[in-house]
Amino acid sequence: MRDLATMHNRAKGQRPLNSRVPGPAEPAKRTRSLRLGPLRQEARRSVYFARRATGDAGHADLPTTTRRGGVCIHLGDALNLYSRWPAPTVIISDGPYGLGSYPGDPPTCDGLVEFYEPHVRAWSEHALPSTTLWFWNSELGWATVHPLLVRYGWEYRSCHIWDKGKAHVAGNANSRTLRKFPVVTEVCVQYVRKVRLRAPGAEQPLPVREWLRYEWKRAGLPLYLANRACGVANAASRKYLTADHLWYFPPGDAFERLSAYANEHGRPEGRPYFAVEGRVPTAEEWERMRAKFNCLFGVTNVWRHPPVNGAERIRFQGRPVHLNQKPLKLMELCISASSDPGDVVWEPFGGTCTAAIASLKLGRRCYSAEIIPAFYIIAARRLREYNVGRGD
Ligand SMILES: C[S@@+](CC[C@H](N)C(=O)[O-])C[C@H]1O[C@@H](n2cnc3c(N)ncnc32)[C@H](O)[C@@H]1O
């Protein structure tokens, strides 16, 4: 039998979660509640409810991994798990917002860079050129962490606004006192890897756009011949070898034609041209040099979706057990847009592990981590009991 607080302690490598989490029947002392603020009080209650909901009286024999199909949820600190997980095609980060909304979430955005730095470093080490990162946060949290992501080679692609709608305002904000309009949004920001490739004679690895142009010129070929190579009037020189912002990543067949032409007609002494680690990639290998994107018709960067409610919301005695449960639909959207069946999804900050459930539905392999045992138990139960056919 292991004590849950001790397990949390061990999972996190820190002081245990205080086992005296105040519940509704045991309100926090007034002075303390004033200091914690309503959101943090709510967070402590949420852990309390999660513990009650799991029938956890503080003791249980917990398996530290729960599996179903290709989906795997771990109890523990994601930092200790990354090296055991296969390389991801998708990373869904829904970690701290700097709101103190659960134990471990820094009370302000000031603590976010310090929190995320080891995670972002690990994501960068394990990512593939085709990996997409979806970074969920508040607007300010994202702005705070963005320079860190860029420093570790993540390239901004698009910012999606989750608009929860006006109903979310109810009792939530007093605009006159706060002197600002009510906030009903979060952001989910899409990043891809900034891929750089080595070229003979270049001092440092070049971004793909520059590398393509560099290799073509190194072959001693004028740009217009790229059009002959690809069998087009002017699209190849205009799109694939341009130095300006109108550049397009050449699809696999265009890359194959460009590289074959350069290696056949280019200066013999410089061969091979367009080689990556000594070998010219095939069309299929070339396609894996960029993030996947499955275009979904009718989707924009504004996602209008109410906060999780009704049967989807995981509750105990009528109260949500996790404040931050994300809509399954939005997790499905991220995953289906950036991966294919069989691909690997990472969910380092699991909570109720909504990305794991979305992965189960969509036939992706998923690796999730949750550091707080009570939340892990809820997520594990959710995974075991989820009815894929019925969708609940
Ligand atoms: C914002 S919530 C995630 C909510 C989740 N997307 C959902 O739909 O339920 C973040 C979760 O990450 C967990 N967490 C924070 N740091 C962690 C870490 N280093 N490793 C694993 N889990 C962590 C927290 O305990 C919290 O439950």
The ligand as an ORCA input file, in Angstrom:
! r2SCAN-3c Opt
* xyz 0 1
  C      -4.157     22.502    -17.514
  S      -4.175     20.925    -16.795
  C      -4.467     19.891    -18.200
  C      -5.925     19.715    -18.496
  C      -6.146     18.718    -19.613
  N      -5.834     19.271    -20.890
  C      -7.585     18.218    -19.614
  O      -8.266     18.347    -20.644
  O      -7.995     17.691    -18.591
  C      -2.489     20.623    -16.458
  C      -2.213     19.341    -15.690
  O      -0.800     19.091    -15.786
  C      -0.353     18.488    -14.581
  N       1.099     18.706    -14.512
  C       1.755     19.841    -14.219
  N       3.092     19.662    -14.296
  C       3.291     18.390    -14.680
  C       4.435     17.594    -14.963
  N       5.671     18.098    -14.845
  N       4.273     16.318    -15.352
  C       3.018     15.793    -15.459
  N       1.887     16.482    -15.190
  C       2.016     17.770    -14.820
  C      -1.159     19.196    -13.507
  O      -1.257     18.421    -12.346
  C      -2.508     19.421    -14.199
  O      -3.437     18.407    -13.859
*
